[in-house]
Amino acid sequence: MAGGGKWSDLEAFWPAEEMVRNPDRVVPEITKCYKLAHPRGKQPSAGDIESWRESVYQIATVLTNLGLGQVYVFVEYRVHETMNPIDVVLAGTHPDGRHSYVAIELKQWRTVLRPDPSRATNGLCISCRNATGTLCDACALDCVYVPEFGRHKKHPAMQVKENLNSLRLHHSMFDDRYVHLAAAAYLHNLKDPDSQWISRVKPVAGISTFTARQPADLRTFLQNHLMPVADASAAQALLDRRRSTALLTSEVGAIVNGHTRFSLVEKQLEAVNGVMDALRSSSPGAKKVFVVSGRAGTGKSLIALTLLGQALDEGYGAKFVSGGIASRENFKRGVRGKGKAFPTLNKVADDVAVDELDLLLCDEAHRLTERPQTGSFAMRPGESSVSVIVNRARVPVFFVDGDQRLFAEEIWSEQELIDEVYALRAEVVPIKLDRAYRAVGSSTYDAWVKRFLDGDPVPWHVDGSQDPEPFELYYTDSAARMEVFLQSKLDAELSARMSAGMCWDWTDDTGTAPDVAPEKGWARPWNAGDNHRTPGVPKRRFWATDPGGFGQIGCVHTAQGLEYEWGGVIMGADLTWAGDAWVVDRAHVRSKARRVSSDKDLLERIRNAYGVLMTRSIRGTVLYSVDPDTRQLFADLGVPKL
């Protein structure tokens, strides 16, 4: 049941042949689903019910007559409160054997006329409403006049385009270029010969409009995208692989307890199944050590938390350690009654015997120092950090991203970690996560950030793309303007944070000293320390998740491993664009990275730090640089300006 004035998922779906066979049962079920999904439990209108009884039955009948009765028909498809419902989504198998989905806009119109402002102006753009007898190019193509409504409406193909945008935005599966997605409009009552012109107008390339006088064309369209096969896996994938807009930290308890909105997909599922199979078996031979690698946002922490939950649920001894303090402490806080499953690596090294644990998960392994630390800089003699994890559990698992190493003491790249495991005479099981999911699954943004920081930037041409880009990227020439924009997101009940490169001094730990001063007249404090007493200011480890964090500027220590819906990144004078390459200025480095002796390695670590900050957001990012040449680079790459 929906709450808080928002729609919940509307799930009404059956095989086409069942809808044809039992229409008197199906329509009441759709009505029930509609009422349950509505924020106030409202009944559907008589027009809605008529559409389900007639229009949906029509398309189900066509499918059944084609031998496609096992294709699943999803009715009034809505999986997010911001979506307009899609009349019908068909889920089946493409003739090439892959999953195939078809979104269909159903209309009961019996007559439709060409757009004409002399009939009525409502439904047209402002310019056309005020003009005398003329239409702009957009209205001439994108609008139709429907007599039974006495107004202009969008051409059905325009609504279909919006439907496709919604599907791509809210479903991770449509990031996969091997999954087929097609769409059309079907006006099954439109028999009027004078209205057939509508199918000859295509305001959106690739989207057809079929009428009652084109049964053969509709059948050919469906047969081109669906094949007769009794396979419900496409329908299950549509149900399982919705893109969650929830923050990982808000779902930690649910993930560990096995009740979460996040769905594991592809390589994520392979990792969980592989580790759990190893945990359940007692086969002889070398110890298997899993090394799960992937860039920011590929789901490493989600896999680790899922594994922890499954292992604990099955009675295994399992622990979660991390190279990142902030993320581990946030996860620990989110799991009531299971906090002991999140010890420090020091505690594991001191208190856990060889192979005492069944499963030991090490998140953010790239943040580990060479040896477990007893203090800020003192090293424990003896075992390496990697050997502690490998030796203390039957099944050790590392999660690593070499592009997130920041400081000189963070020595474990993926290869160096693997080499250390081999030196311990264990078997390495590598699993590579190759797709980012954090930025609403935007492979475009993930690739753009990597190329941008590698010094090989590519344009951000969102508006010119045929496929909509779900992630929003902007730049600004004012940190103050960034703050106003992000405050508007906070006011809309979305999480938002500002972070910066570590190139300003941190003068105290109260969260009040305005240390970060990227422009004249605007300065804000760094995130506070963990022992301060400033009212309303979170401890540093909870800066990314606690209310009040927006008032301070986060750093890479407090942001790494965590996420928020909207992020602003302030780039300082430590990293600037010099026409064709990035240049690092050691004089402006205020972090432990300054201990990196090689200028080449320092440049890599500073770029890594900004890469971490730029990949924390799940909806959108705003970039600002103190350097005019870097801001010009944003503009030259086509990043929209605030």
Residue pairs with C-beta under 8 A, 6 or more apart in sequence:
1 8
1 36
1 41
2 8
2 36
2 37
2 38
2 39
2 81
3 39
4 39
5 39
6 39
6 81
7 37
7 38
7 39
7 78
7 80
7 81
7 83
8 36
8 37
8 81
9 37
9 78
9 79
10 33
10 34
10 37
10 76
10 77
10 78
10 79
10 85
11 33
11 37
11 74
11 239
12 29
12 30
12 33
12 34
12 74
12 75
12 76
13 72
13 73
13 74
13 75
13 91
13 235
14 26
14 72
14 73
15 69
15 70
15 71
15 72
15 73
15 232
16 59
16 60
16 63
16 64
16 68
16 69
16 70
16 71
16 72
16 73
16 90
17 60
17 63
17 64
17 69
17 70
18 26
19 26
19 56
19 57
19 60
19 73
20 57
20 60
20 61
20 64
20 69
23 53
23 57
26 52
27 49
27 52
27 53
30 52
30 56
30 75
30 76
31 43
31 44
31 49
31 52
33 76
34 43
34 44
34 48
34 76
35 41
35 42
35 43
35 44
37 78
48 76
50 108
51 87
51 106
51 108
52 75
52 76
54 108
54 188
55 87
55 106
55 107
55 108
55 186
55 188
56 73
56 75
56 87
56 88
56 106
58 106
58 186
58 188
59 73
59 88
59 90
59 104
59 106
59 186
59 188
60 73
62 215
62 218
62 219
62 222
63 69
63 71
63 73
63 90
63 222
63 226
66 219
66 222
66 223
66 228
67 228
68 92
68 222
68 226
68 227
68 228
70 92
70 228
70 229
70 230
70 231
70 232
71 90
71 91
71 92
71 226
72 90
72 91
72 92
72 232
72 234
72 235
72 238
73 88
73 89
73 90
74 86
74 88
74 89
74 90
74 91
74 235
74 238
75 87
75 88
76 85
76 86
76 87
77 85
77 86
77 87
77 88
77 89
77 103
78 84
78 85
78 86
79 170
79 171
79 242
80 166
80 169
80 170
80 245
83 166
83 170
84 159
84 162
84 163
84 166
86 103
86 105
86 163
86 166
86 167
87 104
87 105
87 106
88 103
88 104
88 106
89 101
89 102
89 103
89 104
89 167
89 238
90 101
90 102
90 103
90 104
90 222
90 226
91 99
91 100
91 101
91 234
91 235
91 237
91 238
92 100
92 101
92 226
92 227
92 229
92 231
92 234
92 235
93 99
93 100
93 226
93 227
93 229
93 231
93 234
94 100
94 180
94 225
94 226
94 227
95 223
95 224
95 225
95 226
95 227
96 180
98 178
98 179
98 180
99 173
99 179
99 180
99 233
99 234
99 237
100 179
100 180
100 181
100 182
100 225
100 226
100 234
101 167
101 179
101 180
101 181
101 182
101 234
101 238
102 181
102 182
102 183
102 184
102 222
102 225
102 226
103 160
103 163
103 164
103 167
103 181
103 182
103 183
104 160
104 183
104 184
104 185
104 186
105 156
105 159
105 160
105 163
105 183
105 184
105 185
105 186
106 185
106 186
106 188
107 156
107 185
107 186
107 187
107 188
107 189
107 190
108 187
108 188
108 189
109 146
109 148
109 187
109 189
109 190
109 195
110 148
110 189
110 190
110 191
110 192
111 146
111 147
111 148
111 190
111 192
111 194
111 195
112 144
112 145
112 146
112 147
112 187
112 190
112 192
112 195
112 198
113 119
113 144
113 145
113 146
113 147
113 195
114 144
114 145
114 197
115 124
115 135
115 139
115 140
115 143
115 144
115 145
115 152
116 145
117 124
117 128
117 129
117 131
117 132
117 133
117 134
117 135
118 133
119 145
120 145
120 150
120 151
120 152
121 128
121 129
121 152
122 129
122 151
122 152
123 143
123 151
123 152
123 153
123 154
124 135
124 139
124 143
124 152
125 136
125 138
125 139
127 136
128 134
128 135
128 136
128 139
135 143
139 152
141 155
141 201
141 203
142 154
142 155
142 158
142 203
143 152
143 153
143 154
143 155
144 152
144 153
144 154
144 155
144 198
145 151
145 152
145 153
146 152
146 153
155 198
155 201
155 203
155 209
156 185
156 187
156 198
156 209
157 185
157 202
157 203
157 204
157 207
157 208
157 209
158 203
158 204
159 185
160 183
160 184
160 185
160 204
160 207
161 183
161 204
161 207
163 183
164 181
164 183
165 468
167 174
167 181
168 174
168 175
168 181
168 467
168 468
168 470
169 243
169 440
169 468
169 470
170 242
170 243
171 238
171 241
171 242
171 243
172 241
172 242
172 243
172 263
172 265
172 437
172 441
173 179
173 237
173 238
173 241
173 265
174 181
175 435
175 441
175 443
180 225
182 221
182 225
183 207
184 207
184 208
184 209
184 210
184 218
184 221
185 207
185 208
185 209
185 210
186 209
186 210
186 218
187 198
187 209
187 210
187 211
187 212
188 211
188 212
189 212
190 196
190 198
190 211
190 212
190 213
191 211
191 212
191 213
193 213
195 211
196 211
196 213
198 209
198 211
199 208
199 209
199 210
199 211
199 214
201 209
202 208
202 209
205 466
208 217
208 221
210 217
210 218
210 221
240 263
240 265
241 263
241 265
242 261
242 263
243 437
243 440
243 441
244 251
244 261
244 262
244 263
245 440
245 565
245 618
245 619
246 261
246 262
247 495
247 545
247 563
247 564
247 565
247 618
248 255
248 262
248 301
248 302
248 305
248 562
248 563
249 330
249 331
249 334
249 544
249 545
249 562
249 563
250 334
251 260
251 261
251 262
252 305
252 330
252 331
252 334
252 335
253 334
253 335
253 336
254 260
254 261
255 262
255 302
255 305
255 306
255 309
256 305
256 306
256 308
256 309
256 312
256 335
256 338
257 309
257 335
258 309
258 310
258 313
262 302
264 272
264 299
264 302
264 303
264 306
265 437
266 435
267 294
267 431
267 432
267 433
267 434
267 435
268 299
268 302
268 303
268 433
270 431
271 290
271 292
271 303
271 307
271 431
271 433
272 303
272 306
272 307
272 310
274 290
274 429
274 431
275 290
275 307
275 359
275 395
275 397
276 307
276 310
276 311
278 288
278 290
278 395
278 429
279 311
279 316
279 358
279 359
279 394
279 395
280 314
285 427
286 425
286 426
286 427
287 390
287 394
287 396
287 426
287 427
288 395
288 426
288 427
288 429
289 390
289 396
289 397
289 398
289 421
289 426
289 427
289 428
289 429
290 395
290 396
290 397
290 398
290 429
290 431
291 397
291 398
291 400
291 414
291 417
291 418
291 421
291 428
291 429
291 430
291 431
292 300
292 303
292 397
292 398
292 399
292 400
292 431
292 433
293 399
293 400
293 401
293 402
293 414
293 430
293 431
293 432
293 433
294 300
294 399
294 401
294 432
294 433
294 434
295 401
295 403
295 433
295 436
295 446
295 450
295 615
296 401
296 403
296 404
296 436
296 438
296 446
296 611
296 612
296 615
296 616
297 436
297 437
297 438
297 439
297 446
297 563
297 615
298 433
298 434
298 435
298 436
298 437
298 438
299 433
299 437
300 363
300 399
300 401
300 433
301 327
301 331
301 363
301 399
301 561
303 399
304 320
304 361
304 363
304 397
304 399
305 320
305 331
307 318
307 359
307 361
307 397
308 318
308 320
308 341
308 359
308 361
311 318
311 358
311 359
312 318
312 338
312 341
316 358
316 359
317 356
317 357
317 358
317 359
318 341
318 357
318 358
318 359
318 360
318 361
319 341
319 342
319 343
319 348
319 352
319 357
319 359
319 360
319 361
319 393
320 328
320 331
320 341
320 342
320 361
320 363
321 328
321 342
321 343
321 344
321 345
321 348
321 360
321 361
321 362
321 363
321 389
322 328
322 331
322 362
322 363
322 364
322 367
322 561
323 345
323 362
323 363
323 364
323 365
323 366
323 367
323 368
323 410
324 363
324 364
324 367
324 560
324 561
325 541
325 557
326 540
326 541
326 542
326 543
326 544
326 557
326 558
326 559
326 560
326 561
326 562
327 363
327 364
327 560
327 561
327 562
328 342
328 344
328 363
328 561
329 342
329 541
329 542
330 541
330 542
330 544
330 545
330 562
331 342
332 339
332 342
333 339
333 542
335 341
335 342
343 351
345 362
345 368
345 372
345 385
345 388
345 389
346 372
346 373
346 374
346 380
348 360
348 388
348 389
348 392
349 372
349 380
349 383
349 388
349 392
352 392
353 392
354 391
354 392
355 391
355 392
355 393
355 394
356 392
356 393
357 392
357 393
357 394
358 393
358 394
358 395
359 393
359 394
359 395
359 397
360 389
360 392
360 393
360 395
360 396
360 397
361 397
361 399
362 368
362 389
362 396
362 397
362 398
362 399
363 399
363 561
364 399
364 400
364 404
364 560
364 561
365 386
365 398
365 399
365 400
365 412
365 417
366 400
366 401
366 402
366 404
366 405
366 410
366 412
366 413
366 414
367 404
367 405
367 406
367 410
367 560
368 385
368 386
368 410
368 411
368 412
369 379
369 385
369 409
369 410
369 411
370 379
370 384
370 385
370 409
370 411
371 379
371 380
371 381
371 382
371 383
371 384
371 385
372 380
372 383
372 385
372 388
373 379
373 380
374 380
383 391
384 420
385 412
386 398
386 412
386 417
386 420
386 421
386 424
387 420
387 424
389 396
389 398
390 396
390 421
390 424
390 426
391 424
398 417
400 412
400 413
400 414
400 417
401 414
402 413
402 414
402 415
403 450
403 608
403 611
404 560
404 608
404 611
404 612
405 411
405 412
405 413
405 605
405 608
406 556
406 560
406 591
406 592
406 593
406 605
406 608
406 609
406 612
407 591
407 592
407 593
407 595
407 596
407 605
408 592
408 593
408 595
408 596
408 597
409 592
409 595
412 420
418 428
418 430
421 428
422 428
435 441
435 443
436 442
436 443
436 445
436 446
436 615
438 563
438 615
438 616
438 617
438 618
439 445
439 446
439 470
439 471
439 615
439 617
439 618
439 619
439 621
440 470
440 471
440 618
440 619
441 470
442 469
442 470
442 471
444 462
444 469
444 471
445 469
445 471
445 473
445 621
446 615
447 458
448 458
448 460
448 473
449 611
449 614
449 615
450 611
451 457
451 458
452 458
452 637
453 582
453 607
453 610
453 611
453 614
454 607
455 580
455 581
455 582
457 633
457 637
458 637
459 637
459 638
460 473
460 637
460 638
460 639
461 638
462 469
462 473
462 638
462 640
471 619
471 620
471 621
472 619
472 620
472 621
473 620
473 621
473 623
473 639
473 640
474 485
474 620
474 621
474 622
474 623
474 639
474 640
474 641
474 642
475 622
475 623
475 624
475 631
475 634
475 635
475 639
475 640
475 641
475 642
476 482
476 485
476 622
476 623
476 624
476 641
476 642
477 624
477 631
477 641
478 519
478 522
478 624
479 518
479 519
479 522
479 570
479 624
480 519
480 521
480 522
481 642
482 498
482 568
482 570
482 622
482 624
482 642
483 498
483 522
483 524
483 568
485 568
485 622
485 642
486 496
486 497
486 498
486 550
486 566
486 567
486 568
486 622
487 496
487 550
489 496
489 565
489 566
490 496
490 550
494 565
494 566
494 619
495 564
495 565
495 566
496 550
496 564
496 565
496 566
496 567
496 568
497 543
497 544
497 549
497 550
497 554
497 559
497 564
497 566
497 567
497 568
497 616
498 524
498 550
498 553
498 554
498 567
498 568
498 569
498 570
499 553
499 554
499 555
499 556
499 558
499 559
499 567
499 568
499 569
499 570
499 613
499 616
500 516
500 518
500 553
500 554
500 555
500 569
500 570
500 571
500 572
500 613
501 556
501 570
501 571
501 572
501 574
501 575
501 606
501 609
501 610
501 613
502 555
502 556
502 574
502 589
502 590
502 591
502 593
502 609
503 572
503 573
503 574
503 588
503 589
503 590
504 515
504 516
504 517
504 526
504 572
504 590
505 515
505 590
506 515
506 526
506 590
507 513
507 515
509 528
509 529
509 530
509 531
509 532
509 540
510 525
510 528
510 529
510 532
510 533
510 534
510 537
511 525
511 526
511 527
511 528
511 532
511 534
511 537
511 551
511 552
512 525
512 528
512 534
512 537
513 525
513 526
514 523
514 524
514 525
515 523
515 525
515 526
516 523
516 524
516 525
516 526
516 553
516 570
517 523
518 570
518 572
518 624
518 626
519 626
524 551
524 552
524 553
525 551
525 552
525 553
526 552
526 553
526 555
527 538
527 540
527 543
527 549
527 552
527 553
527 554
527 555
527 558
528 534
528 537
528 538
528 539
528 540
528 543
528 552
529 539
529 540
530 539
530 540
530 541
531 539
532 539
536 548
536 551
537 548
537 551
537 552
538 545
538 546
538 547
538 548
538 549
539 546
540 557
540 558
541 558
542 549
543 549
543 552
543 554
543 558
543 559
544 554
544 558
544 559
544 562
544 563
544 564
544 616
545 562
545 564
553 570
555 591
556 591
556 609
556 612
556 613
559 612
559 613
559 616
560 612
562 616
563 616
563 617
563 618
564 616
564 617
564 618
565 617
565 618
565 619
565 620
566 617
566 619
566 620
566 621
566 622
567 613
567 614
567 616
567 617
567 620
567 621
567 622
568 621
568 622
568 623
568 624
569 610
569 613
569 614
569 621
569 622
569 623
569 624
570 624
570 625
570 626
571 610
571 623
571 624
571 625
571 626
571 627
571 630
572 588
572 625
572 626
573 585
573 588
573 626
573 627
574 584
574 585
574 588
574 589
574 606
575 582
575 583
575 584
575 585
575 603
575 606
575 607
575 610
576 582
576 583
576 585
576 625
576 627
576 629
576 630
577 583
577 627
577 629
577 630
577 632
577 633
578 629
579 629
582 603
582 607
583 603
584 599
584 602
584 603
584 606
586 594
586 599
586 602
589 602
589 606
591 609
593 602
593 605
593 606
593 609
594 602
596 602
596 605
614 621
614 623
622 642
623 634
623 639
624 631
625 631
625 634
634 641
635 641
